Amino acid sequence: MQNYDLAIASDHAGVNLKTKIIQLLKTKGIKVLDLGTEGDQSVDYPEYAHKMVQEIIDETVAKGILICGTGIGMSIAANRSSDVRAALCVTEFMAERARMHNDANILVLGSKLAEDALSLKMVEAFLNTKFEGGRHSRRLGKIR
Protein backbone atom coordinates (compact mmCIF):
# COMPACT_ATOMS: atom_id res chain seq x y z
CA MET A 1 0.00 0.00 0.00
CA GLN A 2 1.41 3.34 -1.02
CA ASN A 3 1.53 5.88 1.79
CA TYR A 4 3.45 8.45 -0.21
CA ASP A 5 3.30 9.71 -3.76
CA LEU A 6 7.06 9.72 -4.18
CA ALA A 7 10.31 9.08 -2.29
CA ILE A 8 13.46 11.14 -2.59
CA ALA A 9 17.02 10.59 -1.37
CA SER A 10 20.45 12.05 -1.95
CA ASP A 11 23.98 11.87 -0.76
CA HIS A 12 25.79 14.94 0.58
CA ALA A 13 26.36 16.34 -2.93
CA GLY A 14 22.64 16.38 -3.65
CA VAL A 15 21.18 17.78 -0.43
CA ASN A 16 20.63 21.32 -1.69
CA LEU A 17 18.92 20.16 -4.88
CA LYS A 18 16.86 17.64 -2.90
CA THR A 19 15.56 20.44 -0.68
CA LYS A 20 14.51 22.48 -3.72
CA ILE A 21 12.77 19.50 -5.29
CA ILE A 22 10.87 18.76 -2.08
CA GLN A 23 9.70 22.38 -1.95
CA LEU A 24 8.46 22.13 -5.54
CA LEU A 25 6.66 18.84 -4.90
CA LYS A 26 4.96 20.13 -1.76
CA THR A 27 3.57 23.14 -3.67
CA LYS A 28 1.94 20.60 -5.99
CA GLY A 29 0.41 18.67 -3.09
CA ILE A 30 2.68 15.66 -3.62
CA LYS A 31 3.28 13.63 -0.47
CA VAL A 32 7.05 13.07 -0.28
CA LEU A 33 8.99 10.48 1.72
CA ASP A 34 12.44 11.98 2.41
CA LEU A 35 14.95 9.16 2.88
CA GLY A 36 17.90 11.46 3.64
CA THR A 37 20.64 12.56 3.88
CA GLU A 38 20.17 15.79 5.74
CA GLY A 39 23.54 17.55 5.72
CA ASP A 40 26.63 18.11 3.67
CA GLN A 41 28.77 15.70 5.69
CA SER A 42 30.11 12.92 3.47
CA VAL A 43 27.92 9.80 3.28
CA ASP A 44 27.93 6.67 1.13
CA TYR A 45 25.42 6.95 -1.74
CA PRO A 46 24.66 3.19 -1.98
CA GLU A 47 22.94 3.32 1.42
CA TYR A 48 20.45 5.85 0.11
CA ALA A 49 19.91 4.06 -3.18
CA HIS A 50 19.22 0.84 -1.25
CA LYS A 51 16.70 2.65 0.97
CA MET A 52 14.88 3.85 -2.14
CA VAL A 53 14.86 0.42 -3.74
CA GLN A 54 13.46 -1.12 -0.56
CA GLU A 55 10.62 1.42 -0.43
CA ILE A 56 9.71 0.52 -4.02
CA ILE A 57 9.90 -3.23 -3.30
CA ASP A 58 7.75 -2.73 -0.18
CA GLU A 59 5.31 -0.70 -2.32
CA THR A 60 5.47 2.29 0.02
CA VAL A 61 6.05 4.32 -3.14
CA ALA A 62 5.83 3.61 -6.86
CA LYS A 63 8.37 6.24 -7.94
CA GLY A 64 11.40 8.01 -6.60
CA ILE A 65 14.14 10.53 -7.21
CA LEU A 66 17.80 9.91 -6.37
CA ILE A 67 20.50 12.58 -6.44
CA CYS A 68 24.26 12.52 -6.13
CA GLY A 69 27.01 14.60 -7.70
CA THR A 70 26.94 12.94 -11.12
CA GLY A 71 24.02 10.55 -10.69
CA ILE A 72 26.19 7.70 -11.90
CA GLY A 73 26.72 6.02 -8.54
CA MET A 74 23.06 6.25 -7.57
CA SER A 75 21.89 4.83 -10.89
CA ILE A 76 24.32 1.91 -10.71
CA ALA A 77 23.34 1.09 -7.12
CA ALA A 78 19.58 1.37 -7.73
CA ASN A 79 19.59 -0.67 -10.94
CA ARG A 80 20.97 -3.71 -9.13
CA SER A 81 17.35 -4.59 -8.34
CA SER A 82 15.10 -6.06 -11.04
CA ASP A 83 12.19 -4.07 -9.51
CA VAL A 84 13.85 -0.80 -10.49
CA ARG A 85 14.34 1.07 -13.71
CA ALA A 86 16.43 4.04 -12.61
CA ALA A 87 17.16 6.54 -15.36
CA LEU A 88 20.00 9.04 -15.12
CA CYS A 89 18.75 12.09 -17.01
CA VAL A 90 20.39 15.36 -17.98
CA THR A 91 17.64 16.84 -20.17
CA GLU A 92 13.87 17.21 -20.00
CA PHE A 93 13.59 15.06 -23.12
CA MET A 94 15.47 12.22 -21.41
CA ALA A 95 13.25 12.44 -18.31
CA GLU A 96 10.13 12.35 -20.48
CA ARG A 97 11.34 9.41 -22.55
CA ALA A 98 12.52 7.54 -19.46
CA ARG A 99 8.88 7.38 -18.39
CA MET A 100 7.23 7.19 -21.82
CA HIS A 101 9.37 4.45 -23.34
CA ASN A 102 11.10 2.77 -20.39
CA ASP A 103 8.54 3.06 -17.59
CA ALA A 104 11.34 4.30 -15.34
CA ASN A 105 10.31 4.36 -11.70
CA ILE A 106 13.32 6.31 -10.42
CA LEU A 107 14.64 9.56 -11.84
CA VAL A 108 18.34 10.00 -11.10
CA LEU A 109 19.86 13.46 -11.18
CA GLY A 110 23.42 14.72 -10.98
CA SER A 111 23.56 17.87 -8.89
CA LYS A 112 26.83 18.84 -10.58
CA LEU A 113 25.57 18.21 -14.12
CA ALA A 114 22.60 20.54 -14.51
CA GLU A 115 21.45 23.87 -13.14
CA ASP A 116 18.78 23.54 -10.46
CA ALA A 117 16.12 25.10 -12.72
CA LEU A 118 16.73 22.42 -15.37
CA SER A 119 16.66 19.69 -12.73
CA LEU A 120 13.26 20.94 -11.55
CA LYS A 121 12.00 20.83 -15.15
CA MET A 122 13.24 17.24 -15.43
CA VAL A 123 11.33 16.34 -12.27
CA GLU A 124 8.17 17.85 -13.74
CA ALA A 125 8.65 15.99 -17.03
CA PHE A 126 9.23 12.72 -15.19
CA LEU A 127 6.12 13.13 -13.04
CA ASN A 128 3.83 14.36 -15.81
CA THR A 129 4.65 11.68 -18.37
CA LYS A 130 2.81 8.37 -18.56
CA PHE A 131 4.20 5.08 -19.83
CA GLU A 132 3.14 4.54 -23.45
CA GLY A 133 2.99 0.75 -23.29
CA GLY A 134 2.58 -1.06 -26.61
CA ARG A 135 5.87 -1.98 -28.25
CA HIS A 136 7.67 -0.57 -25.22
CA SER A 137 6.02 -3.16 -22.94
CA ARG A 138 7.36 -5.92 -25.19
CA ARG A 139 10.84 -4.46 -24.98
CA LEU A 140 10.69 -4.08 -21.20
CA GLY A 141 9.62 -7.70 -20.96
CA LYS A 142 12.92 -8.66 -22.50
CA ILE A 143 14.93 -7.05 -19.71
CA ARG A 144 12.88 -8.14 -16.70
NORNOR-V495743 format. One record per backbone hydrogen bond with DSSP energy under -0.5 kcal/mol. CO is the residue of the C=O (numbers start at 0). NH is the residue of the N-H. If there is no record, write none. Layout:
{{CO:NH} {CO:NH}}
//
This chain:
{{0:2} {5:32} {6:64} {7:34} {8:66} {10:13} {11:14} {13:17} {14:18} {15:19} {16:20} {17:21} {18:22} {19:23} {20:24} {21:25} {22:26} {23:27} {24:27} {24:29} {25:28} {29:31} {30:4} {30:5} {31:33} {32:7} {32:34} {35:9} {42:44} {43:46} {43:47} {44:47} {44:48} {45:49} {46:50} {47:51} {48:52} {49:53} {50:54} {51:55} {52:56} {53:57} {54:59} {54:60} {55:58} {59:2} {59:3} {62:6} {63:106} {64:8} {65:108} {66:10} {67:110} {68:111} {70:74} {71:75} {72:76} {73:77} {74:78} {76:79} {77:80} {80:83} {84:104} {84:105} {85:87} {86:88} {86:107} {90:94} {91:95} {92:96} {93:97} {94:98} {95:99} {96:100} {96:101} {97:103} {98:102} {99:131} {104:63} {105:86} {105:107} {106:65} {107:88} {108:67} {108:110} {109:112} {109:113} {114:118} {115:119} {116:120} {117:121} {118:122} {119:123} {120:124} {121:125} {122:126} {123:127} {124:128} {125:128} {132:135} {133:136} {133:137} {134:138} {135:139} {136:140} {137:141} {138:141} {139:142} {139:143}}
//
